[in-house]
Amino acid sequence: MTIVKKNAGEYTRYALSGTALSLGDGELTLDLAERERDYRVDVDVFRGADGALTIGAGRRYVAQIGIPARRYEIRGTGLADDMGFEVLAKTAVPLDADAVTLTLWATEG
C-alpha cells in the first residue's frame, strides 16, 4: 500500500492485514476487496462531531483510500465453440493491496 501524508502532524493509526484496512486502532475496518469495482473507488474517512471515525462526511478529513479498478485475466478454457474457435473465460484478479493508496491528513499539529 502506498502511503501519502498531506501535511505535518499526528496521523490516525492504520494497519493492513491482507485486504482488511483498520484505522484508528480498529475503530473502523474496511475490507478493500469488497469495495473493489470495475472503476477506481475513493473512500473518504472523516472524524465526526462525536469524535468517531466515519465514512462519507464529517467534521475533519482523516484519510482517503484509493482502490484501483478491478483487473481481469482472460484465459483459454480448452473448449472450442461451434466454429472451432477457443472459448475464453474472463476472471477477476484478486485485489493487490500494494496497489491501494492511503492518503492521510494530520489530526493534530
C-alpha positions as CSV (number, residue, x, y, z in Angstrom):
1,M,0.0,0.0,0.0
2,T,1.3,3.4,-0.9
3,I,1.1,6.0,1.9
4,V,0.8,9.7,1.2
5,K,1.0,12.2,4.1
6,K,-0.6,15.5,3.1
7,N,0.6,17.8,6.0
8,A,2.7,17.7,9.1
9,G,1.5,16.4,12.5
10,E,0.0,13.3,14.0
11,Y,-1.9,10.8,11.9
12,T,-4.6,8.3,12.5
13,R,-3.0,4.9,13.1
14,Y,-3.6,2.3,10.5
15,A,-2.9,-1.4,9.9
16,L,-3.3,-3.6,6.8
17,S,-3.9,-7.4,7.1
18,G,-4.5,-8.9,3.7
19,T,-7.1,-6.7,2.2
20,A,-8.6,-5.5,5.6
21,L,-7.6,-2.0,6.4
22,S,-8.0,-0.9,10.0
23,L,-8.0,2.8,11.0
24,G,-7.8,4.3,14.5
25,D,-6.6,1.1,16.3
26,G,-9.6,-0.9,15.0
27,E,-12.2,1.8,15.3
28,L,-13.0,1.5,11.6
29,T,-12.2,-1.6,9.5
30,L,-12.8,-1.9,5.8
31,D,-12.4,-4.9,3.5
32,L,-10.9,-3.3,0.5
33,A,-11.6,-6.3,-1.8
34,E,-15.4,-5.9,-1.0
35,R,-15.3,-2.3,-2.2
36,E,-13.3,-3.0,-5.4
37,R,-15.3,-2.3,-8.6
38,D,-14.6,-2.1,-12.3
39,Y,-13.6,1.5,-11.8
40,R,-11.4,3.3,-9.2
41,V,-13.1,3.7,-5.9
42,D,-12.2,6.5,-3.4
43,V,-13.4,6.1,0.2
44,D,-13.3,9.3,2.3
45,V,-12.8,8.9,6.0
46,F,-13.7,11.7,8.5
47,R,-13.7,12.2,12.2
48,G,-17.3,13.2,13.1
49,A,-18.5,15.7,15.6
50,D,-18.8,12.9,18.2
51,G,-15.1,12.1,17.7
52,A,-15.8,8.7,15.9
53,L,-14.4,7.8,12.5
54,T,-17.0,7.7,9.8
55,I,-17.2,7.2,6.0
56,G,-18.6,9.8,3.7
57,A,-18.8,13.1,5.7
58,G,-17.8,14.5,9.0
59,R,-16.1,17.3,10.8
60,R,-12.5,16.7,9.9
61,Y,-10.9,14.9,7.0
62,V,-8.7,12.0,8.2
63,A,-7.9,9.8,5.2
64,Q,-8.8,8.9,1.6
65,I,-8.4,5.3,0.4
66,G,-7.9,4.9,-3.3
67,I,-8.8,1.4,-4.5
68,P,-7.8,0.8,-8.2
69,A,-10.1,-0.6,-10.7
70,R,-10.6,-4.4,-10.7
71,R,-8.2,-6.2,-13.1
72,Y,-9.1,-9.3,-15.2
73,E,-7.3,-12.2,-16.8
74,I,-8.5,-13.8,-20.0
75,R,-7.6,-17.4,-20.4
76,G,-8.5,-20.2,-22.7
77,T,-10.9,-22.9,-21.4
78,G,-9.6,-25.7,-23.5
79,L,-13.0,-25.8,-25.2
80,A,-14.0,-24.8,-28.7
81,D,-17.2,-23.2,-29.9
82,D,-19.3,-24.4,-32.9
83,M,-16.9,-22.6,-35.3
84,G,-13.8,-24.2,-33.8
85,F,-12.6,-21.1,-32.0
86,E,-11.3,-21.4,-28.5
87,V,-13.7,-20.4,-25.8
88,L,-12.2,-17.8,-23.5
89,A,-13.0,-17.1,-19.8
90,K,-12.7,-13.7,-18.1
91,T,-11.8,-14.0,-14.4
92,A,-11.2,-11.2,-11.8
93,V,-7.7,-11.0,-10.4
94,P,-7.6,-10.7,-6.6
95,L,-7.0,-7.2,-5.3
96,D,-3.4,-6.4,-4.9
97,A,-3.2,-4.4,-1.6
98,D,0.1,-2.9,-2.8
99,A,-1.8,-1.0,-5.5
100,V,-4.1,0.8,-2.9
101,T,-3.2,4.3,-1.9
102,L,-3.9,5.6,1.6
103,T,-3.7,9.4,1.8
104,L,-3.6,10.7,5.4
105,W,-4.3,14.2,6.8
106,A,-2.8,15.2,10.2
107,T,-5.4,15.0,13.0
108,E,-3.3,17.3,15.2
109,G,-0.4,19.6,14.9
